[in-house]
Amino acid sequence: YINRKTDFTGRRSLFGQFYQATKNRDVKRLYAVRKNDRCFQVADIHMSVADAGGPYRDYVNKMMQEVQDPVLPLFMKCPNGRNSIGENRNCVIPRSSSTSTICISLYETLGKFLGMVIRSKNLVALNFPALVWKYLIRDKITEFDIEAIDKLCWRQIKEINRMEEKGSSLKPAFFDSQMKDVKFVAPNAEGRMMPLVKEGKNRSLTWANRHEYMQALFRMRIHEFDVQLEPIAKGMNQVIPCHLLSLFTWNELEAMVCGRGMSLREVDLLEKMTNYSGHHKTQPHVINFWKMLRERFDEEERAKFLTFVWGRSRLPTSASDFSSRFTLSSHGRSRSNPDLWLPIAHTCGFSMEFPKYTNIDVMTKKIKWAINNCTTTDADGSIRRGGTVIGLSSDEDDSTMRSLWS
């Protein structure tokens, strides 16, 4: 995102442009798509792109990246990720301070979009923890769900429980003296101190009110993201009836939106759904290709490879959900010296022109360079001139925009 600015107005980011372009559209007509259908077409200004599917998938992939990055003020890395402790370090959580009208509208648009993802089965990559998915199906959020994103959240309660275990040997006066500096305030997931009760900053924790303190802290953390998650649920329920969502577990809902990443099981599925043109699956370079994906690539690199060849970072969860098969095709210009050439991807056709590399080391080097450096869908042909970006104001001064990038 340009100059690492945060789009607080929902006008400059890709997702913001999508919101501006669709906020007044009929929800049923826009989002109620069929399997493998699209709800819009992409027009990249000043780029030579014809959207036959690849640019759409690339656009959606980038939008979901923006949603989770400080490009937008919607989500942030969870406390475990910021502190490098506990589990779910890669997960993002809603920003509880994002309560403006535009933020609420963006959260609702995200909910509608997730409903469309479920209907179309064009899966996206979202690193949400269990508590987000649980809220969307109205499942109960527990203390363990909070600890899964913030390992230190219950340390005060654990200290109280430890002292209670001493039983009659603990004198209330000693407890009060130890806790006199602890007020009825606590940090939320953003690190901001929040009052647990009215005038909480002026009220000290004592032996007599310890249970009230624990209940108030638990209530604050359990409902911390309600303001942000409710519009997501509202938007999703406009596309997917809420009574149907309640039939699924949170794990199943996550799989319907995000799939299951790019593990070795997904490599097996991709190989099963691959056609060969100018190659044969028994040839050494083809065998090396699948060996490379399994042994030389980690899960993140496999997702980048999928984005390179298809414009999306998640495979469908089953063979029946593929809109087309992957094709490894010949790379005609590389016949005389294949090790000098890079692969060429065609995201619209889910295919890759694949040189017959002479060994797995050269292959790995060339393909890793391609997936890390060739990240646009520009055809490098005649440039489309003119056009406007919906919602983008030319007189908006970037220098006045706050940034949430660290």
C-alpha positions as CSV (number, residue, x, y, z in Angstrom):
1,Y,0.0,0.0,0.0
2,I,1.4,3.4,-1.0
3,N,3.5,5.0,1.6
4,R,2.3,2.6,4.2
5,K,-0.7,4.8,5.1
6,T,-3.9,3.5,6.8
7,D,-7.1,3.9,4.9
8,F,-9.4,5.3,7.6
9,T,-12.0,6.6,5.1
10,G,-12.4,3.4,3.0
11,R,-11.5,5.1,-0.2
12,R,-7.9,4.3,-1.2
13,S,-7.4,0.7,-0.4
14,L,-8.7,-2.0,-2.8
15,F,-11.2,-3.2,-0.2
16,G,-12.2,0.4,0.4
17,Q,-12.8,0.8,-3.4
18,F,-14.8,-2.3,-3.3
19,Y,-16.9,-1.0,-0.5
20,Q,-17.5,2.4,-2.2
21,A,-18.5,0.6,-5.5
22,T,-20.9,-1.8,-3.8
23,K,-22.4,0.0,-0.8
24,N,-25.6,0.9,-2.6
25,R,-26.0,-2.3,-4.6
26,D,-28.7,-4.8,-4.0
27,V,-27.1,-7.5,-1.7
28,K,-29.0,-10.4,-3.2
29,R,-28.1,-9.6,-6.8
30,L,-24.4,-8.8,-6.0
31,Y,-23.5,-11.5,-3.5
32,A,-25.9,-14.4,-4.1
33,V,-23.7,-16.1,-6.7
34,R,-23.4,-19.7,-7.7
35,K,-20.5,-22.1,-7.2
36,N,-17.3,-20.8,-8.9
37,D,-19.1,-17.6,-10.1
38,R,-17.8,-14.1,-9.5
39,C,-19.7,-11.1,-8.1
40,F,-17.7,-8.5,-10.1
41,Q,-15.1,-8.0,-12.8
42,V,-11.7,-6.2,-12.3
43,A,-10.5,-3.3,-14.3
44,D,-6.9,-2.4,-13.4
45,I,-6.3,1.2,-14.4
46,H,-3.1,1.6,-16.5
47,M,-2.4,-2.1,-16.7
48,S,-2.9,-4.5,-19.6
49,V,-5.4,-6.9,-18.1
50,A,-8.5,-8.7,-19.4
51,D,-10.3,-10.3,-16.5
52,A,-11.2,-13.8,-17.4
53,G,-10.9,-14.9,-13.7
54,G,-7.2,-14.5,-12.8
55,P,-7.3,-10.7,-12.0
56,Y,-10.5,-11.3,-10.0
57,R,-8.8,-14.0,-7.9
58,D,-5.7,-11.8,-7.5
59,Y,-7.9,-8.8,-6.5
60,V,-9.8,-10.8,-3.9
61,N,-6.5,-12.2,-2.5
62,K,-5.0,-8.7,-2.1
63,M,-8.3,-7.4,-0.6
64,M,-8.1,-10.1,2.1
65,Q,-4.5,-9.2,2.8
66,E,-5.4,-5.6,3.2
67,V,-8.2,-6.4,5.7
68,Q,-5.7,-8.1,8.0
69,D,-2.9,-5.6,7.5
70,P,-2.7,-2.0,8.8
71,V,-3.7,-0.9,5.4
72,L,-7.2,-0.8,7.0
73,P,-8.0,-0.1,10.7
74,L,-10.1,-3.3,11.0
75,F,-7.8,-6.0,12.4
76,M,-4.5,-6.3,14.2
77,K,-2.0,-8.9,15.3
78,C,-3.2,-10.7,18.5
79,P,-1.3,-10.1,21.8
80,N,0.3,-13.6,21.5
81,G,1.7,-12.6,18.1
82,R,2.9,-9.2,19.4
83,N,4.6,-10.8,22.4
84,S,5.8,-13.9,20.7
85,I,4.3,-16.3,23.3
86,G,1.6,-18.9,23.3
87,E,-0.4,-20.2,20.3
88,N,-2.1,-18.5,17.3
89,R,0.8,-16.0,16.9
90,N,-0.2,-15.6,13.2
91,C,-3.8,-14.7,14.0
92,V,-5.4,-11.3,13.7
93,I,-8.2,-9.9,15.9
94,P,-10.6,-7.0,15.4
95,R,-9.5,-3.6,16.6
96,S,-11.8,-2.8,19.5
97,S,-11.2,0.9,19.0
98,S,-12.5,0.8,15.5
99,T,-16.0,2.0,16.2
100,S,-16.5,4.7,13.6
101,T,-19.4,4.6,11.2
102,I,-17.1,3.8,8.2
103,C,-15.4,1.0,10.1
104,I,-18.7,-0.6,11.0
105,S,-19.7,-0.4,7.4
106,L,-16.5,-2.0,6.3
107,Y,-16.9,-4.8,8.8
108,E,-20.4,-5.4,7.5
109,T,-19.1,-5.4,3.9
110,L,-16.5,-8.0,4.9
111,G,-19.4,-10.2,6.3
112,K,-21.3,-10.0,3.1
113,F,-18.1,-10.9,1.2
114,L,-17.5,-13.9,3.4
115,G,-21.1,-15.0,2.7
116,M,-20.3,-14.8,-1.0
117,V,-17.1,-16.8,-0.5
118,I,-19.1,-19.6,1.0
119,R,-21.6,-19.6,-1.8
120,S,-19.0,-19.4,-4.6
121,K,-16.4,-21.6,-3.0
122,N,-13.7,-19.2,-4.1
123,L,-11.7,-19.6,-0.9
124,V,-9.7,-16.9,0.8
125,A,-6.8,-16.7,3.3
126,L,-7.9,-15.3,6.7
127,N,-6.0,-15.8,9.9
128,F,-8.8,-15.5,12.3
129,P,-8.8,-17.2,15.7
130,A,-11.6,-19.5,17.0
131,L,-13.4,-16.7,18.8
132,V,-14.2,-14.9,15.5
133,W,-15.6,-18.0,13.9
134,K,-17.5,-18.9,17.0
135,Y,-19.2,-15.5,17.2
136,L,-20.4,-15.8,13.6
137,I,-22.2,-19.1,14.3
138,R,-23.4,-17.8,17.8
139,D,-21.3,-20.4,19.6
140,K,-20.2,-19.7,23.2
141,I,-16.8,-17.9,23.6
142,T,-14.9,-19.3,26.6
143,E,-12.0,-18.1,28.7
144,F,-9.8,-20.6,26.8
145,D,-10.6,-18.8,23.5
146,I,-9.4,-15.5,25.0
147,E,-6.2,-17.2,26.4
148,A,-5.6,-18.7,23.0
149,I,-5.0,-15.1,21.6
150,D,-3.7,-13.5,24.9
151,K,-1.8,-15.9,27.1
152,L,-1.3,-13.3,29.8
153,C,-4.9,-12.1,30.0
154,W,-5.9,-14.1,33.1
155,R,-2.7,-13.6,35.1
156,Q,-4.5,-11.5,37.7
157,I,-7.3,-14.0,38.1
158,K,-4.7,-16.9,38.3
159,E,-3.0,-15.0,41.1
160,I,-6.2,-14.6,43.0
161,N,-7.0,-18.3,42.6
162,R,-3.5,-19.2,43.8
163,M,-4.1,-17.1,46.9
164,E,-7.5,-18.6,47.5
165,E,-6.0,-22.0,47.5
166,K,-4.2,-21.2,50.7
167,G,-7.6,-21.2,52.4
168,S,-7.8,-20.3,56.0
169,S,-4.1,-19.6,56.2
170,L,-4.6,-16.4,54.1
171,K,-5.7,-13.3,56.0
172,P,-7.9,-10.9,54.1
173,A,-5.9,-8.0,55.4
174,F,-2.8,-9.4,53.8
175,F,-4.6,-9.9,50.5
176,D,-5.8,-6.3,50.6
177,S,-2.3,-5.0,51.3
178,Q,-0.9,-7.0,48.4
179,M,-3.6,-5.8,46.0
180,K,-4.1,-2.2,47.1
181,D,-2.5,-0.9,43.8
182,V,-4.7,-3.1,41.6
183,K,-7.7,-1.1,40.4
184,F,-10.9,-2.2,38.6
185,V,-9.2,-1.6,35.2
186,A,-7.4,-4.0,32.9
187,P,-5.7,-3.9,29.5
188,N,-7.7,-5.1,26.5
189,A,-6.3,-6.8,23.5
190,E,-5.0,-3.5,22.1
191,G,-3.2,-2.8,25.3
192,R,-5.5,0.1,26.3
193,M,-6.5,0.2,30.0
194,M,-10.3,-0.3,30.2
195,P,-12.5,0.3,33.3
196,L,-14.2,-2.9,34.4
197,V,-16.9,-1.0,36.3
198,K,-18.0,2.6,36.6
199,E,-15.2,4.7,38.1
200,G,-13.1,1.5,38.1
201,K,-9.8,3.5,38.2
202,N,-10.7,4.7,41.7
203,R,-11.7,1.4,43.1
204,S,-9.2,-1.1,44.6
205,L,-9.3,-4.8,44.5
206,T,-9.9,-6.4,47.9
207,W,-10.7,-9.8,49.4
208,A,-14.3,-8.8,49.7
209,N,-14.8,-7.7,46.1
210,R,-12.4,-10.2,44.4
211,H,-15.2,-12.2,42.7
212,E,-16.8,-9.1,41.4
213,Y,-13.4,-8.1,39.9
214,M,-13.0,-11.5,38.3
215,Q,-16.5,-11.5,36.8
216,A,-16.1,-8.0,35.4
217,L,-12.7,-8.8,33.9
218,F,-14.1,-12.0,32.3
219,R,-17.1,-10.1,31.0
220,M,-14.9,-7.3,29.4
221,R,-12.6,-9.7,27.6
222,I,-15.4,-12.1,26.4
223,H,-17.4,-9.2,24.9
224,E,-14.5,-7.0,23.8
225,F,-15.0,-7.5,20.1
226,D,-18.9,-7.5,20.0
227,V,-19.1,-4.1,18.3
228,Q,-16.8,-5.2,15.5
229,L,-18.0,-8.8,15.1
230,E,-21.8,-8.1,15.1
231,P,-21.7,-6.1,11.8
232,I,-19.6,-9.0,10.2
233,A,-22.3,-11.4,11.4
234,K,-25.0,-9.1,10.1
235,G,-23.4,-8.8,6.7
236,M,-22.9,-12.6,6.4
237,N,-26.5,-13.3,7.4
238,Q,-27.7,-11.1,4.5
239,V,-26.1,-13.6,2.1
240,I,-26.2,-16.9,4.2
241,P,-29.2,-17.4,6.4
242,C,-28.1,-17.4,10.0
243,H,-30.1,-20.5,10.9
244,L,-28.0,-22.4,8.3
245,L,-24.7,-21.2,9.8
246,S,-25.7,-22.6,13.2
247,L,-25.7,-26.1,11.7
248,F,-21.9,-26.0,11.5
249,T,-19.0,-26.0,14.0
250,W,-16.6,-23.1,14.0
251,N,-13.9,-25.3,12.4
252,E,-16.3,-26.2,9.6
253,L,-17.2,-22.5,9.0
254,E,-13.5,-21.7,8.8
255,A,-12.9,-24.5,6.3
256,M,-15.8,-23.2,4.1
257,V,-14.2,-19.8,4.0
258,C,-10.5,-20.5,4.1
259,G,-10.0,-24.1,3.1
260,R,-7.2,-25.9,4.8
261,G,-4.1,-24.0,3.7
262,M,-1.5,-25.6,1.4
263,S,-0.3,-28.6,3.4
264,L,1.0,-31.8,1.9
265,R,-2.5,-33.1,1.6
266,E,-3.4,-30.1,-0.6
267,V,-0.3,-30.9,-2.8
268,D,-1.7,-34.4,-3.3
269,L,-5.1,-32.9,-4.3
270,L,-3.4,-30.5,-6.7
271,E,-1.4,-33.3,-8.3
272,K,-4.6,-35.3,-8.7
273,M,-6.2,-32.3,-10.5
274,T,-3.3,-31.6,-12.9
275,N,-3.2,-32.0,-16.7
276,Y,0.0,-32.1,-18.7
277,S,0.5,-30.5,-22.1
278,G,3.9,-31.2,-23.6
279,H,5.0,-33.1,-20.5
280,H,4.3,-36.5,-19.0
281,K,3.9,-37.2,-15.3
282,T,6.6,-39.9,-15.4
283,Q,9.3,-37.5,-16.8
284,P,12.1,-36.7,-14.4
285,H,11.5,-32.9,-14.4
286,V,7.8,-33.5,-13.6
287,I,8.6,-35.9,-10.8
288,N,11.1,-33.2,-9.5
289,F,8.4,-30.6,-9.7
290,W,6.1,-32.4,-7.2
291,K,9.1,-33.4,-5.1
292,M,10.0,-29.7,-4.9
293,L,6.5,-28.6,-3.8
294,R,6.5,-31.3,-1.1
295,E,10.1,-31.1,0.2
296,R,11.6,-27.8,-0.9
297,F,8.6,-25.5,-0.3
298,D,7.0,-24.7,3.1
299,E,3.3,-24.1,3.4
300,E,3.7,-20.3,2.8
301,E,5.7,-20.8,-0.3
302,R,3.1,-23.3,-1.6
303,A,0.4,-20.7,-1.1
304,K,2.6,-18.2,-3.0
305,F,3.0,-20.7,-5.8
306,L,-0.8,-21.1,-6.0
307,T,-1.2,-17.4,-6.1
308,F,1.3,-17.2,-8.9
309,V,-0.5,-19.7,-11.1
310,W,-4.1,-19.1,-10.1
311,G,-4.4,-15.7,-8.3
312,R,-5.6,-17.3,-5.1
313,S,-3.8,-18.8,-2.1
314,R,-6.2,-21.5,-1.2
315,L,-7.2,-24.7,-3.0
316,P,-10.8,-25.9,-3.0
317,T,-11.4,-28.5,-0.3
318,S,-12.4,-31.2,-2.7
319,A,-11.9,-32.2,-6.4
320,S,-15.6,-31.5,-7.1
321,D,-15.2,-27.8,-6.2
322,F,-12.5,-27.1,-8.8
323,S,-13.7,-24.8,-11.5
324,S,-10.9,-26.1,-13.8
325,R,-7.9,-28.4,-13.6
326,F,-4.3,-27.1,-13.3
327,T,-2.2,-27.5,-16.5
328,L,1.5,-27.8,-16.7
329,S,2.2,-26.9,-20.3
330,S,5.3,-26.8,-22.4
331,H,7.6,-23.8,-22.5
332,G,8.5,-23.6,-26.2
333,R,11.2,-20.9,-26.1
334,S,13.2,-22.8,-23.5
335,R,13.9,-26.0,-25.4
336,S,17.6,-25.2,-26.2
337,N,18.6,-24.3,-22.6
338,P,15.7,-24.6,-20.1
339,D,17.8,-23.7,-17.1
340,L,18.0,-20.1,-18.3
341,W,14.3,-19.5,-18.3
342,L,11.7,-18.7,-15.7
343,P,8.2,-20.2,-15.7
344,I,5.3,-18.3,-17.2
345,A,1.9,-18.3,-15.3
346,H,-1.6,-17.8,-16.8
347,T,-3.8,-17.1,-13.8
348,C,-7.0,-17.0,-15.9
349,G,-6.4,-20.4,-17.2
350,F,-4.8,-21.9,-14.1
351,S,-1.8,-23.0,-16.0
352,M,2.0,-22.6,-16.1
353,E,4.5,-22.8,-19.0
354,F,7.0,-25.1,-17.4
355,P,10.7,-25.4,-18.7
356,K,12.2,-28.8,-18.6
357,Y,14.7,-28.0,-15.9
358,T,17.7,-30.3,-15.8
359,N,17.7,-30.6,-12.0
360,I,15.7,-29.9,-8.9
361,D,18.1,-27.2,-7.5
362,V,17.8,-25.0,-10.6
363,M,14.0,-25.6,-10.7
364,T,13.6,-24.6,-7.1
365,K,15.7,-21.4,-7.6
366,K,13.8,-20.3,-10.7
367,I,10.3,-21.0,-9.4
368,K,11.0,-19.4,-6.0
369,W,12.2,-16.3,-7.7
370,A,9.1,-16.2,-9.9
371,I,6.6,-16.6,-7.0
372,N,8.3,-13.9,-4.9
373,N,9.0,-11.3,-7.6
374,C,6.2,-11.8,-10.2
375,T,3.1,-10.8,-8.2
376,T,1.0,-8.7,-10.6
377,T,-1.4,-9.8,-13.3
378,D,-0.1,-7.2,-15.8
379,A,0.3,-8.7,-19.3
380,D,3.0,-6.1,-20.2
381,G,1.1,-5.3,-23.4
382,S,-0.7,-2.2,-24.5
383,I,-1.6,0.0,-21.5
384,R,-5.2,0.8,-20.8
385,R,-5.3,4.6,-20.4
386,G,-7.9,6.7,-18.7
387,G,-10.5,5.5,-16.3
388,T,-11.2,6.4,-12.7
389,V,-11.0,4.7,-9.4
390,I,-14.4,4.6,-7.6
391,G,-14.2,6.5,-4.2
392,L,-10.7,7.8,-4.8
393,S,-10.4,11.6,-4.3
394,S,-7.5,13.3,-6.0
395,D,-7.6,16.2,-3.4
396,E,-7.1,14.0,-0.4
397,D,-3.8,14.6,1.3
398,D,-2.0,11.5,2.3
399,S,0.2,13.4,4.7
400,T,-2.8,14.0,6.9
401,M,-3.6,10.3,7.3
402,R,-2.5,8.5,10.4
403,S,-0.7,5.2,10.0
404,L,-1.1,2.0,12.0
405,W,2.0,0.5,10.5
406,S,4.5,-0.2,13.2
